[in-house]
Amino acid sequence: MTSRFASAAEMMSRVLGMPDYAFATIGHPVSSATDDGLRDMARMALDQGRRLLLRP
């Protein structure tokens, strides 16, 4: 999820009965990001995803 839409994602998770649902958040906007910027965002999302999946 991009930072701009994180609050909408949090609201949807509450509405769908999963208020503590965690997700990765990257910068916004994506559409105008450079290739290097997109690589950085992808690395950030992967790091966050790993932490979410491997947390106790």
DSSP file (Angstrom, degrees, kcal/mol; ACC not computed):
  #  RESIDUE AA STRUCTURE BP1 BP2  ACC     N-H-->O    O-->H-N    N-H-->O    O-->H-N    TCO  KAPPA ALPHA  PHI   PSI    X-CA   Y-CA   Z-CA
    1    1 A M              0   0    0      0, 0.0    25,-2.6     0, 0.0     2,-0.2   0.000 360.0 360.0 360.0 140.8    0.0    0.0    0.0
    2    2 A T  B >>  -a   26   0A   0     23,-0.2     3,-1.5     1,-0.1     4,-0.6  -0.563 360.0-113.0 -82.1 154.6    1.3    3.5   -0.7
    3    3 A S  G >4 S+     0   0    0     23,-2.4     3,-0.8     1,-0.3     4,-0.4   0.815 114.6  62.5 -56.6 -32.3    1.5    5.9    2.3
    4    4 A R  G 34 S+     0   0    0      1,-0.2    -1,-0.3     2,-0.1     3,-0.2   0.816 112.8  34.3 -63.4 -30.9   -1.3    8.0    0.7
    5    5 A F  G <> S+     0   0    0     -3,-1.5     4,-2.0     1,-0.1    -1,-0.2   0.289  85.7 103.2-110.2   8.8   -3.8    5.2    0.9
    6    6 A A  H <X S+     0   0    0     -3,-0.8     4,-2.5    -4,-0.6     5,-0.2   0.885  80.7  53.5 -60.4 -39.6   -2.7    3.5    4.1
    7    7 A S  H  > S+     0   0    0     -4,-0.4     4,-2.2     1,-0.2    -1,-0.2   0.874 108.2  50.5 -66.3 -34.5   -5.6    5.0    6.1
    8    8 A A  H  > S+     0   0    0      2,-0.2     4,-2.5     1,-0.2    -1,-0.2   0.896 110.5  49.5 -67.1 -39.6   -8.1    3.7    3.5
    9    9 A A  H  X S+     0   0    0     -4,-2.0     4,-2.2     2,-0.2    -2,-0.2   0.900 110.3  50.4 -65.8 -40.3   -6.5    0.2    3.8
   10   10 A E  H  X S+     0   0    0     -4,-2.5     4,-1.9     2,-0.2    -2,-0.2   0.914 110.8  49.4 -62.8 -42.7   -6.7    0.4    7.6
   11   11 A M  H  X S+     0   0    0     -4,-2.2     4,-2.6     1,-0.2    -2,-0.2   0.926 110.7  50.0 -62.2 -44.8  -10.4    1.4    7.4
   12   12 A M  H  X S+     0   0    0     -4,-2.5     4,-2.2     1,-0.2    -1,-0.2   0.883 107.5  53.7 -63.2 -38.1  -11.1   -1.5    5.0
   13   13 A S  H  <>S+     0   0    0     -4,-2.2     5,-3.3     2,-0.2    -1,-0.2   0.897 111.1  46.6 -64.9 -37.5   -9.4   -4.0    7.3
   14   14 A R  H ><5S+     0   0    0     -4,-1.9     3,-1.7     3,-0.2    -2,-0.2   0.938 111.9  50.1 -66.0 -46.2  -11.6   -2.8   10.2
   15   15 A V  H 3<5S+     0   0    0     -4,-2.6    -2,-0.2     1,-0.3    -1,-0.2   0.853 109.7  52.0 -60.1 -35.7  -14.7   -3.0    8.1
   16   16 A L  T 3<5S-     0   0    0     -4,-2.2    -1,-0.3    -5,-0.2    -2,-0.2   0.336 123.3-104.6 -86.5   7.3  -13.8   -6.5    7.0
   17   17 A G  T < 5S+     0   0    0     -3,-1.7    -3,-0.2    -5,-0.1    -2,-0.1   0.660  95.5 103.0  83.9  16.3  -13.4   -7.6   10.6
   18   18 A M    > < +     0   0    0     -5,-3.3     3,-2.0    -6,-0.2    -4,-0.1  -0.546  35.3 163.4-127.5  67.6   -9.6   -7.7   10.7
   19   19 A P  T 3  S+     0   0    0      0, 0.0    -5,-0.2     0, 0.0    -1,-0.1   0.720  75.9  49.4 -63.2 -22.2   -8.7   -4.5   12.6
   20   20 A D  T 3  S+     0   0    0     -7,-0.2     2,-0.2    -3,-0.1    -6,-0.0   0.240  76.2 139.1-100.4  13.8   -5.1   -5.6   13.3
   21   21 A Y    <   -     0   0    0     -3,-2.0     2,-0.3   -11,-0.1    -8,-0.1  -0.388  41.1-150.7 -61.8 126.9   -4.3   -6.7    9.7
   22   22 A A        +     0   0    0     -2,-0.2     2,-0.3    30,-0.1    -2,-0.1  -0.775  19.6 172.0-103.5 146.0   -0.8   -5.6    8.9
   23   23 A F        -     0   0    0     -2,-0.3     2,-0.2   -22,-0.0   -14,-0.0  -0.975  36.0 -97.0-147.5 159.0    0.5   -4.6    5.5
   24   24 A A        -     0   0    0     -2,-0.3     2,-0.4    21,-0.0    21,-0.1  -0.526  34.4-154.9 -77.1 144.5    3.6   -3.1    4.0
   25   25 A T        +     0   0    0     -2,-0.2     2,-0.2    19,-0.1   -23,-0.2  -0.986  13.1 179.7-125.2 130.4    3.6    0.6    3.2
   26   26 A I  B     -a    2   0A   0    -25,-2.6   -23,-2.4    -2,-0.4     4,-0.1  -0.724  36.5 -77.1-119.6 172.6    5.7    2.3    0.6
   27   27 A G        -     0   0    0     -2,-0.2    -1,-0.2   -25,-0.2    14,-0.0  -0.111  55.1 -93.7 -66.5 166.1    6.1    5.9   -0.6
   28   28 A H  S    S+     0   0    0    -26,-0.1     2,-0.1     1,-0.1    -1,-0.0  -0.983  89.5  36.2-131.8 141.8    3.6    7.7   -2.8
   29   29 A P        +     0   0    0      0, 0.0    -1,-0.1     0, 0.0    -2,-0.1   0.582  51.7 174.1 -89.7 162.0    3.3    8.2   -5.7
   30   30 A V  S >  S+     0   0    0      2,-0.1     3,-1.6    -2,-0.1    -2,-0.1   0.781  72.3  69.2 -92.6 -35.8    4.5    5.1   -7.6
   31   31 A S  T 3  S+     0   0    0      1,-0.3    -1,-0.1     0, 0.0    -3,-0.0   0.771 106.1  38.2 -61.0 -28.8    3.6    6.2  -11.1
   32   32 A S  T 3  S+     0   0    0      2,-0.0    -1,-0.3     0, 0.0    -2,-0.1   0.334  89.4 120.3-104.7   7.5    6.2    8.9  -11.3
   33   33 A A    <   -     0   0    0     -3,-1.6    -3,-0.1     1,-0.1     2,-0.1  -0.403  62.8-121.3 -71.9 147.6    9.0    7.1   -9.5
   34   34 A T     >  -     0   0    0     -2,-0.1     4,-2.8     1,-0.1     5,-0.2  -0.289  31.9 -99.7 -75.9 170.0   12.2    6.4  -11.3
   35   35 A D  H  > S+     0   0    0      1,-0.2     4,-2.3     2,-0.2     5,-0.2   0.920 127.7  48.4 -57.7 -43.8   13.5    2.9  -11.8
   36   36 A D  H  > S+     0   0    0      2,-0.2     4,-2.3     1,-0.2    -1,-0.2   0.902 110.5  51.3 -64.2 -40.1   15.8    3.4   -8.8
   37   37 A G  H  > S+     0   0    0      2,-0.2     4,-2.4     1,-0.2    -2,-0.2   0.905 109.6  49.6 -62.2 -42.1   13.0    4.7   -6.8
   38   38 A L  H  X S+     0   0    0     -4,-2.8     4,-2.6     2,-0.2    -2,-0.2   0.890 109.4  51.9 -64.7 -39.4   10.8    1.7   -7.6
   39   39 A R  H  X S+     0   0    0     -4,-2.3     4,-2.5     2,-0.2    -2,-0.2   0.917 110.1  49.1 -62.0 -42.8   13.7   -0.6   -6.7
   40   40 A D  H  X S+     0   0    0     -4,-2.3     4,-2.3     2,-0.2    -2,-0.2   0.913 111.8  48.4 -62.3 -43.0   14.0    1.1   -3.3
   41   41 A M  H  X S+     0   0    0     -4,-2.4     4,-2.6     2,-0.2    -2,-0.2   0.899 110.9  50.8 -64.6 -40.1   10.3    0.8   -2.7
   42   42 A A  H  X S+     0   0    0     -4,-2.6     4,-2.5     2,-0.2    -2,-0.2   0.917 110.4  48.9 -64.2 -43.3   10.3   -2.8   -3.6
   43   43 A R  H  X S+     0   0    0     -4,-2.5     4,-2.6     2,-0.2    -2,-0.2   0.913 111.7  50.1 -61.7 -42.1   13.2   -3.5   -1.2
   44   44 A M  H  X S+     0   0    0     -4,-2.3     4,-2.5     2,-0.2    -2,-0.2   0.927 111.3  47.9 -62.4 -45.4   11.3   -1.6    1.5
   45   45 A A  H  X S+     0   0    0     -4,-2.6     4,-2.8     1,-0.2    -2,-0.2   0.898 112.1  50.3 -63.4 -40.5    8.1   -3.6    0.9
   46   46 A L  H  X S+     0   0    0     -4,-2.5     4,-2.6     2,-0.2    -2,-0.2   0.923 110.7  48.8 -63.8 -44.1   10.1   -6.9    0.9
   47   47 A D  H  X S+     0   0    0     -4,-2.6     4,-2.1     2,-0.2    -2,-0.2   0.928 114.3  45.5 -61.2 -45.1   11.8   -6.0    4.2
   48   48 A Q  H  X S+     0   0    0     -4,-2.5     4,-2.4     2,-0.2    -2,-0.2   0.917 112.1  52.1 -64.6 -42.3    8.5   -5.1    5.8
   49   49 A G  H  X S+     0   0    0     -4,-2.8     4,-2.6     2,-0.2     5,-0.2   0.907 108.0  51.2 -61.0 -43.4    6.8   -8.2    4.4
   50   50 A R  H  X S+     0   0    0     -4,-2.6     4,-2.3     1,-0.2    -1,-0.2   0.930 110.8  48.4 -58.6 -46.2    9.6  -10.4    5.8
   51   51 A R  H  X S+     0   0    0     -4,-2.1     4,-0.7     1,-0.2    -2,-0.2   0.900 112.7  48.8 -62.4 -39.9    9.1   -8.8    9.2
   52   52 A L  H  < S+     0   0    0     -4,-2.4     3,-0.4     1,-0.2    -2,-0.2   0.911 115.6  42.9 -66.3 -42.1    5.3   -9.3    9.0
   53   53 A L  H  < S+     0   0    0     -4,-2.6    -2,-0.2     1,-0.2    -1,-0.2   0.803 119.0  42.7 -74.5 -29.6    5.6  -12.9    8.0
   54   54 A L  H  < S+     0   0    0     -4,-2.3    -1,-0.2    -5,-0.2    -2,-0.2   0.365  82.3 119.8-102.8   5.4    8.3  -13.9   10.4
   55   55 A R     <        0   0    0     -4,-0.7    -3,-0.0    -3,-0.4    -4,-0.0  -0.403 360.0 360.0 -70.9 148.8    7.1  -12.1   13.6
   56   56 A P              0   0    0      0, 0.0    -1,-0.1     0, 0.0    -3,-0.0   0.487 360.0 360.0 -66.3 360.0    6.4  -14.3   16.6
